[in-house]
Amino acid sequence: MSRGLDLAEEALRAAEGDEAEVLVHAERSGVARFAGSVVHQPTLIDNAVVRLKVVRDGKLGSAATNRVDAEGLAQVARRAAESADSARPDPDFPGLSPPARYPELSGYDEETASLGAEDQARLAATAIEAAPDFGLYGYFTSGVTELALASATGLRAHQQVTDAVCLCLAAAEGASGWDEQSHWQVAGVDPAAAAKGAAEIASRTRGAGELEPGTYRAVLGPCAVAELLRWFSYDSLGAQGFLEERSYFCGRIGEQAFDETVSIADDALDVANLPKPFDFEGTPKQRVELVENGVIRDVVWDRATAAKAGRESTGHAPPDAWRFYGPLPTAPTLAAGEAASTEELAELVGDGIYVNRLHYLSVVDPREGVLTGMTRDGTFRVSGGKVGEPLLNLRFTVAMPDVLREVPGLTRELKLVNLNDLYDERFAHAALVPALATARFHITGAGSGPGL
């Protein structure tokens, strides 16, 4: 039995209630940050959080702790019981998760799990050495995450997954470029390649010019596509936004809303992403077709939202830090196209802009899928089908339906783009996306120039 399951079983025995369920979320990880091409602020985490749910007289209570000795587990059991006693019955509570069978997935790599602080610092240094002409900023991180569940219903679930990420910002006065690499195996992450990619972009951003506000044809790099998809998902791709009628998908299931080249799925069973067999309720993960050839098909569901809609969970119960949003895609994939490169996408665009990365995004109108933010670390004018003159960082406000309604092309190659901000317990997730050409990307103004 695993350490996490042992701990879950011990907490379950300490529970005080008619029924109980325990989730253990454990992490062993490290981060080697670098700034100005100097490695600094090494961070090591070895932590396990126990979340206990108890049902007493039809009322649900919960509590959490990272004190995992006998006294800590007894205390969290008392707090969960007190929480249940002071609660009101929840008519939307679907009951504790039943037992389930899980797919066998390769999402754990021993080499990645065994990386220590010296290894992480060495890999960060490899990135720095690959970009000698710029100050390099970013981090290399790797870790192993364990989820274990034990329930009075008989449910027992356990998974260990690994991930490694290298993020690189190459910057100097008046110049900046961004690139990154992610994988569940450290062998799939090349820090030097990420640094060289960032430096190559930065080398072309000096002397940035202005651009008049307006709607432009655009090439969006994979990092930009991933950010748009992430922010669009907060309201439109999950069941909570759908049930609360904040989602653009409301009333549009079965409608041809996007270009027929656009297909979006969420597939945590795909080993090309960061695979996971079950969610935070112990429900098996399912591939969900969100958009198929431009037709809106579905959103993702957890047990609570599914019960309200009279259907089954798709295995998308979120980590605790996401509860505000409800179920969200954890492995979104935008299907590839036919273009061999972003240069070929620029030829399809003709005249417009190229955007490497987006930043400072926020939602303006969730019901219409309107987002706003800034381009950053590699924005260029496209003229005559060629990526050319560098531009200032640009302010944009776009409706995702407009961006995806006319898509002249997508690249054949997909990039795994990290979506994990490392602010809460580690739950590595990423988007698998191509670069994309769109006929409509609305620029509202210019901001600062690239660089420091």
C-alpha positions as CSV (number, residue, x, y, z in Angstrom):
1,M,0.0,0.0,0.0
2,S,1.2,3.6,-0.7
3,R,2.1,6.1,1.9
4,G,-0.9,8.2,0.8
5,L,-3.4,5.3,1.1
6,D,-2.0,4.4,4.4
7,L,-2.6,7.9,5.6
8,A,-6.1,8.0,4.1
9,E,-7.0,4.8,5.8
10,E,-5.7,6.1,9.2
11,A,-7.7,9.3,8.8
12,L,-10.8,7.3,7.8
13,R,-10.6,5.3,11.0
14,A,-10.3,8.5,13.0
15,A,-13.5,10.0,11.4
16,E,-16.6,10.6,13.6
17,G,-19.7,10.3,11.4
18,D,-22.2,8.1,9.7
19,E,-20.0,8.1,6.6
20,A,-16.6,9.6,5.8
21,E,-14.3,10.2,2.9
22,V,-10.6,11.1,3.0
23,L,-8.5,12.7,0.3
24,V,-4.7,12.9,0.7
25,H,-2.9,15.3,-1.6
26,A,0.8,14.9,-1.2
27,E,3.6,16.7,-2.9
28,R,7.4,16.4,-3.1
29,S,8.9,19.0,-5.4
30,G,11.5,21.6,-5.9
31,V,11.9,24.9,-7.8
32,A,15.1,26.5,-9.0
33,R,14.3,30.1,-9.9
34,F,16.7,32.3,-11.9
35,A,16.8,36.1,-12.5
36,G,19.4,38.0,-14.4
37,S,21.0,34.6,-15.3
38,V,21.6,33.8,-11.6
39,V,20.0,30.8,-9.9
40,H,18.4,31.9,-6.6
41,Q,15.5,31.2,-4.2
42,P,15.7,27.4,-4.3
43,T,12.4,26.0,-2.9
44,L,11.8,22.4,-1.7
45,I,8.4,21.2,-0.6
46,D,7.6,17.9,1.1
47,N,4.0,18.1,2.3
48,A,0.8,16.1,2.6
49,V,-2.6,17.6,3.1
50,V,-5.5,15.5,4.5
51,R,-9.0,16.6,3.6
52,L,-11.8,14.8,5.5
53,K,-15.5,14.8,4.7
54,V,-18.0,13.4,7.2
55,V,-21.7,13.0,7.0
56,R,-23.6,13.2,10.3
57,D,-27.4,13.0,10.4
58,G,-27.6,14.0,6.7
59,K,-25.4,17.0,7.1
60,L,-21.9,17.4,5.5
61,G,-18.8,18.7,7.3
62,S,-15.2,19.0,6.2
63,A,-11.8,20.0,7.5
64,A,-8.2,19.8,6.4
65,T,-4.8,19.5,8.0
66,N,-1.2,18.9,7.1
67,R,-0.5,17.5,10.6
68,V,-0.4,13.8,9.8
69,D,0.5,12.3,13.1
70,A,-2.2,10.6,15.3
71,E,-3.0,13.8,17.2
72,G,-3.3,15.8,14.0
73,L,-5.7,13.3,12.4
74,A,-7.8,13.1,15.6
75,Q,-8.1,16.9,15.6
76,V,-9.1,17.1,12.0
77,A,-11.7,14.4,12.7
78,R,-13.2,16.5,15.5
79,R,-13.2,19.7,13.4
80,A,-15.0,17.9,10.5
81,A,-17.6,16.5,12.9
82,E,-18.2,19.9,14.5
83,S,-18.5,21.4,11.0
84,A,-21.2,18.8,10.1
85,D,-23.1,19.4,13.3
86,S,-23.3,23.1,12.7
87,A,-24.2,22.7,9.0
88,R,-27.6,22.6,7.3
89,P,-28.6,19.6,5.1
90,D,-27.4,20.2,1.5
91,P,-30.0,19.2,-1.0
92,D,-27.4,19.2,-3.8
93,F,-25.0,16.9,-2.0
94,P,-24.8,13.8,-4.3
95,G,-23.4,11.5,-1.6
96,L,-19.9,10.2,-1.2
97,S,-18.3,8.7,-4.3
98,P,-18.8,5.0,-5.0
99,P,-16.0,2.5,-5.8
100,A,-14.7,2.6,-9.3
101,R,-12.3,1.0,-11.7
102,Y,-9.5,3.1,-13.1
103,P,-7.5,3.0,-16.3
104,E,-3.8,2.1,-16.1
105,L,-1.8,5.1,-17.3
106,S,1.8,6.1,-17.6
107,G,2.1,9.4,-15.9
108,Y,4.9,8.6,-13.4
109,D,8.6,8.8,-14.2
110,E,11.2,7.6,-11.6
111,E,13.9,9.8,-13.0
112,T,11.7,12.9,-12.6
113,A,10.5,11.9,-9.2
114,S,14.1,11.4,-7.9
115,L,15.4,14.9,-9.0
116,G,16.8,16.8,-6.1
117,A,17.7,20.5,-5.5
118,E,21.1,20.1,-7.1
119,D,19.6,18.5,-10.2
120,Q,17.0,21.3,-10.5
121,A,19.8,23.9,-10.1
122,R,21.9,22.2,-12.7
123,L,19.1,22.1,-15.2
124,A,18.3,25.8,-14.5
125,A,22.0,26.5,-15.1
126,T,21.8,24.6,-18.4
127,A,19.1,27.1,-19.5
128,I,21.2,30.1,-18.5
129,E,24.2,28.9,-20.3
130,A,22.2,28.6,-23.5
131,A,21.3,32.3,-23.6
132,P,24.5,34.2,-22.9
133,D,23.5,37.4,-24.7
134,F,20.5,38.1,-22.5
135,G,19.6,38.1,-18.8
136,L,17.5,35.0,-18.3
137,Y,14.5,34.9,-15.9
138,G,12.2,32.0,-15.0
139,Y,12.5,28.7,-13.3
140,F,13.0,25.0,-13.6
141,T,10.7,22.9,-11.4
142,S,9.9,19.2,-11.0
143,G,7.9,17.1,-8.6
144,V,5.8,14.1,-7.8
145,T,2.2,14.5,-6.8
146,E,0.2,11.8,-5.0
147,L,-3.5,11.6,-4.7
148,A,-5.1,8.9,-2.5
149,L,-8.8,8.5,-1.5
150,A,-10.5,6.2,1.0
151,S,-14.2,6.2,1.7
152,A,-16.7,4.4,3.8
153,T,-18.4,3.5,0.5
154,G,-15.5,1.2,-0.3
155,L,-13.8,3.5,-2.7
156,R,-10.0,3.2,-2.8
157,A,-8.0,5.2,-5.3
158,H,-4.3,6.0,-5.7
159,Q,-2.2,7.8,-8.3
160,Q,1.3,9.2,-8.5
161,V,2.2,11.6,-11.3
162,T,5.3,13.5,-12.1
163,D,6.0,16.7,-14.0
164,A,8.8,18.9,-15.0
165,V,8.7,22.5,-16.4
166,C,11.2,25.0,-17.6
167,L,10.0,28.6,-18.2
168,C,12.4,31.1,-19.8
169,L,12.1,34.9,-20.3
170,A,15.2,36.3,-22.1
171,A,15.3,40.0,-21.6
172,A,17.5,43.1,-21.9
173,E,16.9,46.8,-22.4
174,G,14.2,47.0,-25.1
175,A,14.1,43.3,-25.9
176,S,12.3,40.3,-24.5
177,G,11.2,36.8,-25.6
178,W,9.5,33.9,-24.0
179,D,9.5,30.1,-24.4
180,E,8.8,27.1,-22.2
181,Q,8.8,23.3,-22.1
182,S,6.7,20.9,-20.0
183,H,6.4,17.1,-19.8
184,W,5.7,14.4,-17.2
185,Q,9.2,13.0,-17.9
186,V,12.2,15.2,-17.4
187,A,13.8,13.6,-20.5
188,G,11.1,15.4,-22.4
189,V,12.1,18.9,-21.2
190,D,15.1,20.6,-22.8
191,P,16.0,23.7,-20.8
192,A,18.6,24.8,-23.3
193,A,16.1,24.7,-26.1
194,A,13.6,26.7,-24.1
195,A,16.3,29.3,-23.4
196,K,17.4,29.5,-27.0
197,G,13.8,29.8,-28.2
198,A,13.3,32.7,-25.8
199,A,16.6,34.4,-26.8
200,E,15.8,34.0,-30.5
201,I,12.5,35.8,-30.1
202,A,14.1,38.5,-27.9
203,S,16.8,39.2,-30.5
204,R,14.0,40.3,-32.9
205,T,12.1,42.6,-30.6
206,R,14.4,45.6,-30.4
207,G,13.2,48.8,-31.9
208,A,9.5,48.0,-31.4
209,G,7.0,50.2,-33.3
210,E,3.4,51.2,-32.7
211,L,0.2,49.8,-34.2
212,E,-3.1,51.6,-34.6
213,P,-6.1,50.1,-32.8
214,G,-8.3,47.9,-35.0
215,T,-9.2,44.4,-35.9
216,Y,-6.3,42.4,-37.5
217,R,-5.7,39.0,-38.9
218,A,-3.3,37.3,-36.5
219,V,-1.0,34.4,-35.9
220,L,-1.2,33.2,-32.3
221,G,1.7,31.1,-31.0
222,P,0.9,28.1,-28.8
223,C,1.5,30.0,-25.5
224,A,-1.0,32.6,-26.6
225,V,-3.5,30.0,-27.7
226,A,-3.2,28.2,-24.3
227,E,-3.8,31.3,-22.3
228,L,-6.9,32.2,-24.3
229,L,-8.2,28.7,-23.9
230,R,-7.5,28.7,-20.1
231,W,-9.4,32.0,-19.5
232,F,-12.3,31.0,-21.8
233,S,-12.6,27.8,-19.8
234,Y,-13.2,29.5,-16.5
235,D,-16.8,30.4,-17.4
236,S,-17.6,28.6,-20.6
237,L,-16.1,25.1,-20.6
238,G,-17.2,23.9,-17.1
239,A,-20.6,22.8,-15.8
240,Q,-20.9,25.4,-13.0
241,G,-20.7,28.3,-15.5
242,F,-23.0,26.4,-17.8
243,L,-25.6,25.8,-15.0
244,E,-25.4,29.4,-13.8
245,E,-25.8,30.5,-17.4
246,R,-22.5,32.4,-17.5
247,S,-21.1,30.1,-20.3
248,Y,-21.0,31.0,-23.9
249,F,-22.1,27.4,-24.5
250,C,-25.5,28.0,-22.8
251,G,-28.3,27.4,-25.4
252,R,-25.7,26.5,-28.0
253,I,-25.1,22.8,-27.5
254,G,-25.2,21.3,-31.0
255,E,-24.7,24.7,-32.7
256,Q,-22.0,25.3,-35.3
257,A,-20.4,28.2,-33.5
258,F,-16.7,28.0,-34.7
259,D,-14.7,27.3,-37.8
260,E,-15.0,23.6,-38.8
261,T,-11.2,23.3,-38.3
262,V,-11.7,23.9,-34.6
263,S,-12.0,20.8,-32.3
264,I,-11.4,21.1,-28.6
265,A,-11.4,18.1,-26.2
266,D,-10.4,17.6,-22.6
267,D,-8.4,14.3,-22.3
268,A,-6.4,13.5,-19.2
269,L,-6.0,10.0,-20.5
270,D,-3.7,11.2,-23.2
271,V,0.0,10.5,-22.4
272,A,0.9,13.3,-24.7
273,N,-0.5,15.6,-22.0
274,L,0.0,15.2,-18.2
275,P,-2.1,12.0,-17.8
276,K,-4.3,11.3,-14.7
277,P,-6.7,8.4,-14.2
278,F,-9.2,10.1,-11.8
279,D,-10.3,13.4,-10.3
280,F,-10.4,14.7,-6.7
281,E,-13.6,12.8,-6.0
282,G,-12.2,9.5,-7.2
283,T,-14.3,9.5,-10.4
284,P,-12.5,8.0,-13.4
285,K,-11.4,10.6,-16.0
286,Q,-13.3,10.7,-19.3
287,R,-12.3,12.3,-22.6
288,V,-14.9,15.0,-23.2
289,E,-15.5,16.4,-26.7
290,L,-16.1,20.1,-26.0
291,V,-16.2,21.3,-29.6
292,E,-16.2,19.0,-32.6
293,N,-15.5,20.5,-36.1
294,G,-16.8,23.8,-34.8
295,V,-19.9,22.3,-33.3
296,I,-20.4,22.9,-29.5
297,R,-20.9,19.5,-27.8
298,D,-20.5,19.6,-24.1
299,V,-18.8,21.0,-20.9
300,V,-17.0,19.1,-18.2
301,W,-18.8,17.9,-15.0
302,D,-18.2,16.8,-11.5
303,R,-20.6,14.8,-9.3
304,A,-22.4,17.8,-7.8
305,T,-23.1,19.6,-11.1
306,A,-23.9,16.3,-12.9
307,A,-26.5,15.4,-10.2
308,K,-28.2,18.8,-10.8
309,A,-28.4,18.1,-14.5
310,G,-29.5,14.5,-14.2
311,R,-26.3,13.1,-15.8
312,E,-23.0,11.5,-14.8
313,S,-19.7,13.1,-13.8
314,T,-17.0,13.2,-16.5
315,G,-14.3,13.0,-13.8
316,H,-13.6,16.7,-13.4
317,A,-14.0,17.4,-9.7
318,P,-11.4,20.2,-9.1
319,P,-8.7,20.6,-6.5
320,D,-9.7,22.6,-3.5
321,A,-8.1,25.8,-4.9
322,W,-10.5,25.7,-7.9
323,R,-13.8,25.3,-6.0
324,F,-14.9,28.8,-6.8
325,Y,-14.9,27.9,-10.6
326,G,-16.3,24.3,-10.2
327,P,-15.3,21.6,-12.7
328,L,-12.8,22.8,-15.3
329,P,-10.8,21.1,-18.1
330,T,-7.5,19.8,-16.8
331,A,-6.0,18.6,-20.0
332,P,-7.5,20.7,-22.8
333,T,-6.4,19.9,-26.4
334,L,-7.0,21.9,-29.5
335,A,-6.7,19.6,-32.5
336,A,-3.9,20.2,-35.0
337,G,-4.2,21.4,-38.5
338,E,-2.2,21.1,-41.7
339,A,0.3,24.0,-41.5
340,A,3.9,23.0,-41.2
341,S,5.0,26.1,-39.3
342,T,4.1,29.5,-38.0
343,E,5.8,30.9,-41.1
344,E,3.1,29.1,-43.2
345,L,0.4,30.5,-40.9
346,A,1.9,34.0,-41.6
347,E,1.5,33.3,-45.3
348,L,-2.1,32.5,-44.8
349,V,-2.7,35.7,-42.8
350,G,-0.9,37.9,-45.3
351,D,-1.0,41.2,-43.4
352,G,-1.7,41.4,-39.7
353,I,0.2,40.6,-36.5
354,Y,2.1,37.7,-34.8
355,V,1.6,37.2,-31.0
356,N,4.0,35.0,-29.1
357,R,2.5,35.3,-25.6
358,L,-0.4,36.9,-23.7
359,H,-0.4,38.3,-20.2
360,Y,-2.7,40.0,-17.6
361,L,-5.8,38.4,-19.0
362,S,-9.2,38.9,-17.4
363,V,-12.9,38.2,-18.4
364,V,-15.0,41.1,-19.6
365,D,-18.2,39.3,-20.6
366,P,-18.4,35.6,-19.7
367,R,-21.7,35.0,-21.5
368,E,-20.2,36.2,-24.8
369,G,-16.7,34.8,-24.2
370,V,-15.0,38.3,-24.2
371,L,-11.5,38.5,-22.8
372,T,-9.0,41.3,-22.4
373,G,-5.3,41.5,-21.7
374,M,-1.9,42.3,-23.2
375,T,0.4,40.7,-25.7
376,R,4.0,40.3,-24.4
377,D,7.5,39.0,-25.1
378,G,7.3,38.8,-28.9
379,T,4.7,40.8,-30.8
380,F,5.4,41.5,-34.5
381,R,3.8,42.9,-37.6
382,V,3.0,40.4,-40.4
383,S,3.4,42.0,-43.9
384,G,3.2,40.2,-47.2
385,G,3.0,36.9,-45.5
386,K,6.2,37.4,-43.5
387,V,6.8,38.0,-39.8
388,G,8.8,41.3,-39.6
389,E,8.8,44.5,-37.7
390,P,8.6,44.2,-33.9
391,L,5.8,45.9,-32.1
392,L,5.1,47.3,-28.7
393,N,3.1,45.2,-26.3
394,L,-0.5,45.6,-27.4
395,R,-3.8,45.8,-25.4
396,F,-6.5,43.5,-26.8
397,T,-10.1,42.8,-26.2
398,V,-11.5,39.8,-28.1
399,A,-14.5,37.5,-28.1
400,M,-13.3,33.9,-28.3
401,P,-16.2,33.1,-30.7
402,D,-14.8,35.8,-33.1
403,V,-11.3,34.5,-32.8
404,L,-12.4,30.9,-33.5
405,R,-15.1,31.6,-36.1
406,E,-12.7,32.0,-39.1
407,V,-9.4,30.1,-38.7
408,P,-7.3,30.0,-41.9
409,G,-5.0,27.4,-40.4
410,L,-3.4,25.6,-37.4
411,T,0.0,24.0,-37.2
412,R,0.5,20.2,-37.3
413,E,2.8,20.3,-34.3
414,L,1.2,20.6,-30.9
415,K,3.0,22.1,-27.9
416,L,2.4,21.2,-24.3
417,V,2.0,24.5,-22.4
418,N,2.2,24.7,-18.7
419,L,-0.9,25.9,-16.8
420,N,0.2,25.3,-13.3
421,D,1.0,28.6,-11.4
422,L,2.6,26.8,-8.3
423,Y,0.6,28.9,-5.9
424,D,-1.3,26.1,-4.2
425,E,-0.8,22.4,-3.6
426,R,0.9,21.1,-6.8
427,F,-1.6,19.9,-9.4
428,A,0.3,20.0,-12.7
429,H,-1.9,20.5,-15.7
430,A,-1.2,21.8,-19.2
431,A,-2.8,22.6,-22.6
432,L,-1.8,20.7,-25.7
433,V,-2.2,23.2,-28.5
434,P,-1.0,24.3,-32.0
435,A,-0.2,27.7,-33.2
436,L,-3.3,29.2,-34.8
437,A,-4.2,31.8,-37.5
438,T,-7.3,33.9,-37.0
439,A,-9.1,36.4,-39.2
440,R,-10.1,38.5,-36.2
441,F,-8.0,39.7,-33.3
442,H,-9.0,43.1,-31.9
443,I,-6.3,45.5,-30.7
444,T,-7.4,48.4,-28.5
445,G,-4.1,50.2,-28.0
446,A,-0.4,50.0,-27.3
447,G,1.4,49.5,-24.0
448,S,5.0,49.4,-23.0
449,G,7.8,48.2,-25.1
450,P,9.5,44.8,-24.7
451,G,12.4,44.3,-22.3
452,L,13.3,45.3,-18.8
